[in-house]
Amino acid sequence: MKLDEALGIPLRSVDREIENMVKYDKDLPRSSALAKSIIDLVRSGGKRVRPLMVIVGSRFGPAPDENKLWRLAAAAEFIHAASLIHDDIIDDSPVRRGQKALHIKLGVSEAVHVGNYMSARVIELISAYSAERERYAYDLSSLATTELCLGEYEQLSHLFDYEVSVEEYLEKSRKKTAQLMAACLRIGAQSAGADDEVAELLYAFGEKLGMAFQIRDDILDFTQSAEKLGKPAGSDLRKGQVTLPVLFALEDEELAPSIRAIAAETPAELTDAVIAAIGRSGALERSESLSARYLDEAQAIIHRLRDYPAHRDLQALLQYFGGRES
């Protein structure tokens, strides 16, 4: 079963609200290339995990404002989509969701313009709530303007840096991936009037889920076929991104020199051999173990929220990200 079906949330309604952010922007003609690019991006697919999380969070509060809730859900997807545009440019990734990435279709400068517009549109929306003194408004606006950018900067500044610590990797993952998921659950809850303790538990749950997701994504880079990935296996390492499996493999004194020798100009066959050695080193299993620990901690939070019927939705999210039975 698809995630939206398990949660009982119509994906068409989510997509319609996302498109409405563009269609009803008085400063953006519908016939403009910018509007068309964003609509095409929205229609290119995606599971809408983050807007779904906003809606799930609202189910823990007594008084959801449906109109405001759907706008917040759309804003969350705008932030995520804008970050993917910038990700693809930074990573020089030619494909996104089986199609040409936006910077390949439009050129880098135009793609950056689209991503910047989407981030600015979110800030404009959130500023209206800030004027109403909505205390959750800071979550999305700060993410749109600072945290995701900081995560990207940290990634760029540590390319082929084999001195990165596990703690630094985890902090980067929190900023790039986990924090937005966590904020989506919390703002949904706060917008519906949930109490602070519940909102913070939902934030913690989303953060655990996001960390587990990022680690598993890094593992898949070593384990899935090039056909499924849409890029060569070990693509992260080839581009200089030192992920958790690499950090664990660096603790192997025999393997570490070979890993440290990989640089931007390293021949593909040498990198292939190191990637295969990392797969045999036990580093992937250690990474999976840490991901499972985050999922266990997320499960414990579900138990604390068991008196709320919506805890079943959290279980569906956990099942989706971790493949675990309830």
Secondary structure, 3 states (H helix, E strand, C coil): CCHHHHHCCCHHHHHHHHHHHHHCCCCCCCCCHHHHHHHHHHHCCCCCHHHHHHHHHHCCCCCCCHHHHHHHHHHHHHHHHHHHHHHHHHHCCCEECCEECHHHHHCHHHHHHHHHHHHHHHHHHHHHHHHCCCCCHHHHHHHHHHHHHHHHHHHHHCCCCCCCCHHHHHHHHHHHHHHHHHHHHHHHHHHCCCCHHHHHHHHHHHHHHHHHHHHHHHHHHHHCCHHHHCCCCCHHHHCCCCCHHHHHHCCCCCCHHHHHCCCCCCCHHHHHHHHHHHHHCCHHHHHHHHHHHHHHHHHHHHHHCCCCCCHHHHHHHHHHHHCCCC
